[in-house]
Amino acid sequence: MSPLPVRAGPRPTTSVDMPHRQLDQQPASERLRDAVAERVFALPGLMEAPSAVSVPGARALVLTPASAAGPPEAFFAPGEFAHLHPATDQSLHLSLPLRLAAEACRAGWAEPHPLVVAGELPPTFVMVYAPRDEHELAVVVGLVEESYRFATGAAEPLSGTNADGQQCSRYSR
């Protein structure tokens, strides 16, 4: 993915406890949520299932065992590398190669999962904010596609910190 553009405006308010949720800045129309789902669930080797780790109604992107060739830090649960949160939230949790996770945080598109901050999950796990318009839809779908590449083993796994020595921070930007 080419360098991410900076997301316009302030970050949305999110919960710091579990479940990790986006509390404001959801799109006005369900059309964007539906467009995200339509595009990401069309990726090959993918099944939709209820999330094994998220709230009821969360839709998991699950790879078939033959397709799930990425590193362990690419998965929340067996085969599940991302999930879309239900209507009142509309954010996503996904895994990204560490450099891209840090870049997404710096550019205002994402923040680390609270369990990353607590040291219980690898820093590859981030919340990506719900898209508010067509431009943001393209960026969010692009991030899901990069997560898919990471989980399938098509993206080179990265460990440690990004090229600048920074990990994803909730307040990076």
Beta strands, then each sheet from edge to edge (+ up, - down):
strand 1: 46-50
strand 2: 59-63
strand 3: 80-84
strand 4: 92-95
strand 5: 110-112
strand 6: 125-128
sheet 1: 1+ 2- 3+ 4- 6+ 5-
end
